[in-house]
């Protein structure tokens, strides 16, 4: 019986590189815009989900993916701005009732 032919450790092969194209969020922003006009609450929920997904993609690729700015713009115009407007109107109504 012959000993096995052993010439040292097996060669090191680096792990294969994964190539993928970053996701484009522009179409998701259009769907979110449609949902905002159809029903406001589902639009907010879907926008937050897409923003989270875009943020995860940004962490993976190192820069903002295409369409992330559209999602932020929709969030500001359809969520933050109406909330601020509602707060200002509510404050004015409360101040108006206290003056009389």
C-alpha positions in Angstrom: 0.0 0.0 0.0 1.4 3.4 -1.0 1.0 6.5 1.0 -1.3 9.2 -0.5 0.5 11.8 -2.7 0.4 14.9 -0.5 2.2 18.0 -1.7 1.0 20.5 0.9 -2.3 22.3 1.4 -4.7 22.7 -1.5 -4.4 25.9 -3.5 -6.4 28.9 -2.3 -9.1 30.0 -4.6 -10.6 33.4 -3.8 -14.4 33.5 -3.6 -16.0 34.3 -6.9 -17.0 38.0 -7.3 -20.7 38.7 -7.6 -21.6 41.2 -10.2 -25.1 42.7 -10.1 -26.7 45.9 -11.3 -28.0 48.2 -8.6 -31.8 48.5 -8.5 -33.5 51.4 -10.1 -36.2 52.9 -7.9 -37.8 55.3 -10.4 -40.6 52.9 -11.3 -41.2 52.2 -7.6 -41.6 56.0 -7.1 -44.2 56.1 -9.9 -46.2 53.3 -8.3 -45.9 55.1 -4.9 -47.2 58.4 -6.5 -50.2 56.5 -7.9 -50.9 55.0 -4.4 -50.7 58.4 -2.8 -53.4 59.6 -5.1 -55.5 56.5 -4.8 -55.2 56.0 -1.0 -52.9 58.1 1.2 -52.0 55.6 3.9 -50.9 52.7 1.6 -48.8 55.3 -0.3 -47.0 56.2 2.9 -46.4 52.6 3.9 -45.1 51.6 0.4 -42.9 54.7 0.3 -41.3 53.8 3.6 -40.7 50.2 2.5 -39.1 51.4 -0.8 -37.0 54.0 1.0 -35.8 51.3 3.4 -34.9 49.0 0.5 -33.2 51.9 -1.3 -31.2 52.7 1.8 -30.1 49.1 2.1 -29.0 49.2 -1.6 -27.1 52.5 -0.9 -25.2 50.8 2.0 -24.3 47.9 -0.3 -23.1 49.8 -3.4 -21.7 52.9 -1.6 -23.8 55.6 -3.4 -27.5 56.4 -3.8 -29.3 54.2 -6.3 -31.2 55.8 -9.1 -34.7 56.9 -8.0 -33.9 57.3 -4.3 -34.3 61.1 -4.6 -37.7 60.6 -6.2 -38.8 58.5 -3.2 -37.5 61.2 -0.8 -39.3 63.9 -2.7 -42.6 62.0 -2.6 -42.1 61.4 1.1 -41.5 65.1 1.8 -44.4 66.4 -0.4 -47.0 63.8 0.5 -46.2 63.0 4.1 -44.1 65.7 5.8 -45.7 68.8 4.1 -49.4 67.7 4.8 -48.5 66.9 8.4 -46.9 70.3 8.9 -49.9 72.0 7.2 -52.3 70.1 9.5 -50.2 71.1 12.6 -50.2 74.7 11.6 -54.0 74.8 10.9 -54.6 73.0 14.2 -52.4 75.5 16.1 -54.2 78.4 14.5 -57.6 77.0 15.3 -56.6 76.4 18.9 -55.2 79.9 19.2 -58.3 81.3 17.6 -60.6 79.7 20.1 -58.5 80.9 23.0 -58.7 84.5 21.9 -62.5 84.6 21.9 
